[in-house]
Amino acid sequence: MSVKAHRIYIGIFVSIVFVTLILLINKGYPYYNSGIEERVFLSDHNMLKPSGTIGHGLGIIGSLSIIIGISTYMARKRFRSLSRLGLLKYWLEFHIFLCTLGPVLILFHTSFKFGGLVAVSFWSMVAVFLSGIIGRFIYIQIPRSIEGRALSLNEVREMRGDLAGIIKNSYNLDKESYGTIMKSVNSRVGLYYNNPIIRYIRNHSEDLRIIRSVREVLRRNKIPKGEYKNLLALVKQDLTLNRRIERLDAMQNLFKYWHVVHLPFAIVMLIIMVIHVGVTILFGYRWIF
């Protein structure tokens, strides 16, 4: 999949979630914003209540979205026979899409009213959703191959080109400007803060300072626009790879611990969801069939 096609792929997913959210809010805001006792007297009650035409449908579609999102991604990861069906990162993005759309639909299915055993499933779903956001952040911090496989430390180091040699041989910079750029790139600080949050913020601000310094040198040398962009991209890539090398072990360990938190909530959510669906069918609730 090309970069442009991938952007369209992601754009479609994001658009579906946002359009769905806007339509549901637009359709049901007066109903959801009213008190529980008042809803019975509203014209939309028979459609938007959890057992209503729309409300019940949202629950079914939302539950199926979550189940499909989880099962397809797990199957793609575990069965080698599916390894040819697209890159793993595309399946992950599909998983994230369905497991974002599903909770949105289920939230409106509940009409913002939940209690008892279903509340446990709902809050487990919220925990899975929020931990998924955190997991996605950790995931993208770990360098990966084009297939989505996590790279080892040596593989990441091999990705780094000879920045000094490329700049010296490919760009017409005077000795002073070349020295200034290399000094800026090699002057990274803030690497040894014990607090990871402070370290991340400090490193990010330090990278921005380095990029600003490089921009100033390039402007002084009146580098052509095309070369300016290419050289700046090389510097940014070098900084990014250096930061990833520094935090690779920490992120890989954190990702393992994240699974310990994410998976139990997902299991609890699915078990109670199945019980809820079973009880609903047992009591004779039907949708449009």
C-alpha positions as CSV (number, residue, x, y, z in Angstrom):
1,M,0.0,0.0,0.0
2,S,1.4,3.4,-1.0
3,V,1.7,6.3,1.4
4,K,-1.2,8.1,-0.3
5,A,-3.4,5.0,-0.2
6,H,-2.5,4.4,3.5
7,R,-3.5,8.0,4.3
8,I,-6.8,7.5,2.5
9,Y,-7.2,4.1,4.4
10,I,-6.7,5.9,7.8
11,G,-8.8,8.9,6.7
12,I,-11.8,6.7,5.9
13,F,-11.7,5.1,9.3
14,V,-11.3,8.4,11.2
15,S,-14.1,9.9,9.1
16,I,-16.5,7.0,9.8
17,V,-16.0,7.3,13.6
18,F,-16.4,11.1,13.6
19,V,-19.4,11.2,11.3
20,T,-21.1,8.4,13.3
21,L,-20.5,10.3,16.5
22,I,-21.8,13.6,15.1
23,L,-24.9,11.9,13.6
24,L,-25.7,10.2,16.9
25,I,-25.3,13.4,18.9
26,N,-27.4,15.3,16.4
27,K,-30.2,12.7,16.4
28,G,-30.4,12.0,20.1
29,Y,-29.1,15.0,22.0
30,P,-32.5,16.1,23.3
31,Y,-33.3,12.6,24.4
32,Y,-29.9,11.8,26.0
33,N,-29.8,15.2,27.7
34,S,-33.2,14.7,29.4
35,G,-33.8,13.1,32.7
36,I,-34.5,9.3,33.0
37,E,-38.2,9.9,34.0
38,E,-38.8,12.4,31.2
39,R,-37.5,10.1,28.4
40,V,-40.6,7.9,28.5
41,F,-42.7,10.9,27.2
42,L,-40.4,11.9,24.4
43,S,-41.2,10.9,20.8
44,D,-37.8,9.3,20.3
45,H,-38.0,7.0,23.3
46,N,-39.1,3.9,21.4
47,M,-36.2,4.3,19.0
48,L,-33.4,5.4,21.2
49,K,-33.9,3.4,24.4
50,P,-31.6,0.4,24.8
51,S,-34.2,-2.0,23.5
52,G,-35.5,0.4,20.9
53,T,-35.1,0.1,17.1
54,I,-32.0,2.3,17.0
55,G,-30.7,1.7,20.5
56,H,-30.8,-2.0,20.2
57,G,-29.2,-1.9,16.7
58,L,-26.4,0.2,18.1
59,G,-25.7,-2.4,20.7
60,I,-25.6,-5.2,18.2
61,I,-23.4,-3.4,15.7
62,G,-21.1,-2.1,18.4
63,S,-20.7,-5.5,20.0
64,L,-20.0,-7.1,16.6
65,S,-17.5,-4.4,15.8
66,I,-15.5,-5.1,19.0
67,I,-15.7,-8.9,18.6
68,I,-14.6,-8.7,14.9
69,G,-11.9,-6.2,15.7
70,I,-10.4,-8.4,18.5
71,S,-10.8,-11.8,16.8
72,T,-9.4,-10.8,13.4
73,Y,-6.4,-9.1,14.8
74,M,-5.6,-12.0,17.2
75,A,-6.1,-14.5,14.3
76,R,-3.7,-12.5,12.0
77,K,-1.1,-12.4,14.8
78,R,-1.3,-16.1,15.7
79,F,-1.9,-18.0,12.5
80,R,0.9,-18.1,10.0
81,S,-1.6,-19.1,7.2
82,L,-3.0,-15.5,7.4
83,S,0.4,-13.9,7.2
84,R,0.0,-13.1,3.5
85,L,-3.3,-11.2,4.0
86,G,-1.9,-7.7,4.4
87,L,0.7,-6.3,6.7
88,L,0.2,-6.7,10.4
89,K,0.2,-2.9,11.0
90,Y,-2.8,-2.5,8.6
91,W,-4.7,-5.2,10.7
92,L,-3.8,-3.3,13.9
93,E,-5.2,-0.1,12.4
94,F,-8.4,-2.0,11.4
95,H,-8.5,-3.4,15.0
96,I,-8.2,0.1,16.4
97,F,-10.9,1.4,14.1
98,L,-13.5,-1.3,15.0
99,C,-12.6,-1.1,18.7
100,T,-13.1,2.7,18.7
101,L,-16.3,2.6,16.7
102,G,-17.7,-0.2,18.8
103,P,-17.5,1.5,22.2
104,V,-19.0,4.7,20.7
105,L,-22.0,2.8,19.5
106,I,-22.4,0.9,22.7
107,L,-22.2,4.1,24.7
108,F,-25.2,5.4,22.8
109,H,-26.9,2.0,23.1
110,T,-26.9,2.4,26.8
111,S,-28.5,5.8,26.4
112,F,-25.9,6.8,29.1
113,K,-27.7,4.7,31.7
114,F,-26.0,1.6,33.0
115,G,-25.9,-0.3,36.2
116,G,-25.5,-3.8,37.7
117,L,-23.4,-6.4,35.9
118,V,-23.6,-4.5,32.6
119,A,-21.9,-1.6,34.3
120,V,-18.9,-3.8,35.0
121,S,-18.7,-4.7,31.3
122,F,-19.1,-1.0,30.3
123,W,-16.3,0.2,32.6
124,S,-14.1,-2.7,31.5
125,M,-14.7,-1.5,28.0
126,V,-13.8,2.0,28.9
127,A,-10.6,0.7,30.6
128,V,-9.8,-1.4,27.5
129,F,-10.4,1.7,25.3
130,L,-8.2,4.0,27.4
131,S,-5.4,1.4,27.8
132,G,-5.6,0.9,24.1
133,I,-4.7,4.6,23.5
134,I,-1.8,4.2,25.9
135,G,-0.8,1.0,24.2
136,R,-0.9,2.6,20.8
137,F,1.5,5.3,22.0
138,I,3.9,2.8,23.4
139,Y,3.6,0.7,20.2
140,I,4.7,3.5,17.9
141,Q,7.7,4.3,20.1
142,I,9.1,0.8,19.2
143,P,10.8,0.8,15.8
144,R,9.3,-1.8,13.5
145,S,9.9,-3.3,10.1
146,I,7.5,-2.6,7.2
147,E,5.7,-5.8,8.2
148,G,5.1,-4.6,11.7
149,R,7.8,-6.7,13.4
150,A,9.6,-5.1,16.4
151,L,13.2,-4.4,15.5
152,S,16.1,-5.3,17.7
153,L,18.6,-2.8,19.0
154,N,21.2,-3.8,16.4
155,E,18.7,-3.4,13.6
156,V,17.7,0.0,14.7
157,R,21.4,1.1,14.9
158,E,21.9,-0.2,11.4
159,M,19.1,2.1,10.2
160,R,21.2,5.1,11.1
161,G,23.1,6.4,8.2
162,D,26.4,8.3,8.4
163,L,24.8,11.7,8.9
164,A,28.2,13.5,9.1
165,G,29.4,11.9,5.9
166,I,26.2,12.6,4.0
167,I,26.1,16.2,5.0
168,K,29.8,16.7,4.3
169,N,29.8,15.1,0.9
170,S,26.4,15.9,-0.5
171,Y,25.8,19.5,0.6
172,N,27.8,22.7,-0.1
173,L,28.4,23.9,3.5
174,D,31.3,25.9,4.8
175,K,33.4,24.3,7.5
176,E,32.0,26.5,10.2
177,S,28.4,25.7,9.3
178,Y,29.1,22.0,9.0
179,G,30.7,22.1,12.4
180,T,27.8,24.0,13.9
181,I,25.3,21.4,12.6
182,M,27.2,18.4,13.8
183,K,27.8,20.0,17.2
184,S,24.1,20.7,17.6
185,V,23.1,17.2,16.6
186,N,25.7,15.6,18.9
187,S,24.9,17.9,21.9
188,R,21.8,16.0,23.1
189,V,21.1,16.4,26.8
190,G,18.4,15.4,29.2
191,L,19.0,11.7,28.7
192,Y,19.5,10.7,32.3
193,Y,16.5,12.1,34.2
194,N,15.1,9.3,36.4
195,N,11.5,10.5,35.9
196,P,10.5,9.2,32.4
197,I,7.9,12.0,31.9
198,I,10.4,14.7,32.6
199,R,13.0,12.9,30.5
200,Y,10.6,12.7,27.5
201,I,9.6,16.4,27.8
202,R,13.2,17.5,28.2
203,N,14.4,15.4,25.2
204,H,11.5,16.7,23.0
205,S,12.3,20.3,23.8
206,E,16.0,19.6,23.2
207,D,15.3,18.1,19.8
208,L,13.2,21.2,18.9
209,R,16.2,23.4,19.9
210,I,18.5,21.4,17.7
211,I,16.2,21.6,14.7
212,R,15.9,25.4,15.2
213,S,19.7,25.7,15.3
214,V,20.0,23.7,12.1
215,R,17.4,25.7,10.3
216,E,19.3,28.9,11.2
217,V,22.5,27.5,9.7
218,L,20.8,26.4,6.5
219,R,19.1,29.8,6.1
220,R,22.4,31.6,6.5
221,N,24.0,29.4,3.8
222,K,21.0,30.1,1.5
223,I,20.6,26.4,0.8
224,P,18.2,25.7,-2.1
225,K,14.7,24.7,-1.0
226,G,14.9,21.1,-2.1
227,E,18.3,20.5,-0.4
228,Y,17.0,22.4,2.7
229,K,14.1,20.0,3.1
230,N,16.2,16.9,2.5
231,L,19.0,17.9,4.9
232,L,16.5,18.9,7.6
233,A,14.7,15.6,7.1
234,L,18.0,13.7,7.6
235,V,18.6,15.6,10.9
236,K,15.1,14.9,12.2
237,Q,15.5,11.2,11.2
238,D,18.8,10.9,13.1
239,L,17.3,12.6,16.2
240,T,14.3,10.3,16.1
241,L,16.4,7.1,15.8
242,N,18.7,8.2,18.6
243,R,15.7,8.8,20.9
244,R,14.2,5.4,20.0
245,I,17.5,3.7,20.6
246,E,17.7,5.4,24.0
247,R,14.3,4.2,25.1
248,L,14.0,0.9,23.2
249,D,14.4,-1.4,26.2
250,A,12.2,0.7,28.4
251,M,9.4,0.8,25.8
252,Q,9.6,-3.0,25.1
253,N,9.4,-3.8,28.8
254,L,6.5,-1.3,29.2
255,F,4.7,-2.9,26.3
256,K,4.9,-6.3,28.0
257,Y,3.5,-4.9,31.2
258,W,0.8,-3.1,29.2
259,H,-0.5,-6.5,27.9
260,V,-0.9,-7.7,31.5
261,V,-3.3,-4.8,32.2
262,H,-5.1,-4.6,28.8
263,L,-5.9,-8.3,28.3
264,P,-7.8,-9.0,31.6
265,F,-10.1,-6.0,31.1
266,A,-10.8,-7.2,27.5
267,I,-11.7,-10.7,28.8
268,V,-14.0,-9.4,31.5
269,M,-15.7,-7.1,29.0
270,L,-16.3,-10.0,26.5
271,I,-17.5,-12.5,29.1
272,I,-20.1,-10.1,30.5
273,M,-21.1,-8.9,27.0
274,V,-21.8,-12.6,26.1
275,I,-23.9,-13.0,29.3
276,H,-25.8,-9.8,28.6
277,V,-26.6,-10.9,25.0
278,G,-27.6,-14.3,26.3
279,V,-30.0,-12.9,28.9
280,T,-31.4,-10.4,26.3
281,I,-32.2,-13.3,24.0
282,L,-33.6,-15.4,26.8
283,F,-36.0,-12.7,27.8
284,G,-37.3,-12.5,24.3
285,Y,-35.9,-9.2,23.2
286,R,-35.6,-9.0,19.4
287,W,-34.3,-6.3,17.0
288,I,-35.7,-6.1,13.5
289,F,-35.9,-9.8,13.0
